[in-house]
Amino acid sequence: MGFFSFLLLGLIAGALAKLILPGKQGGGWFVTLLLGVIGAMLGGWLGGLIFNVNLQGFFNLSTWLLAIGGSILVLLIYGLITGRKAKN
């Protein structure tokens, strides 16, 4: 996967993770891009470590699930660090 497609994947995965998580997370599109890319890398690493699957292609379902899952995990950690609480 190329650099720009990885950035696009991270942006979309970060935005979807923000939509999935309840409450309001801070940060604009740049923070979403950064956390999404970090989450995609984390998801790919954990997927390779646990399930022996990695981020292969832009249109693979496993790529998207790993990237979104990693982004959710990164957003949860970001929320714990910044002290933002999720509102139900």
Secondary structure, DSSP 8 states (H G I E B T S, - for coil): --HHHHHHHHHHHHHHHHHHSSS-----HHHHHHHHHHHHHHHHHHIIIIIS-----TT-HHHHHHHHHHHHHHHHHHHHHHT-----
